[in-house]
Amino acid sequence: MAWAGIFLGVIAGLFAAVYGYAAFGLPVWLCLLMYPAAGTAVTLAATALLAWRSFPPGSAGGAGVCQREAAAA
């Protein structure tokens, strides 16, 4: 999960920095700051989404109990 999130974060950060410079004419220093900000946001969102999807659905809908915790009980 983390590797997928990191990969998506790197791609999104690079795209945001290049697109901001090319399409909007942002200064280079702002694009260099935008790269880690966008990358971190996408990495955390992708990792959280993939972690949430790894849980089986519970009785109330949404994420339930972790499979490892259910197997140990």
Secondary structure by P-SEA (a helix, b strand, c coil): caaaaaaaaaaaaaaaaaaaaccccccaaaaaaaaaaaaaaaaaaaaaaaaaaaccccccccccccaaaaaac
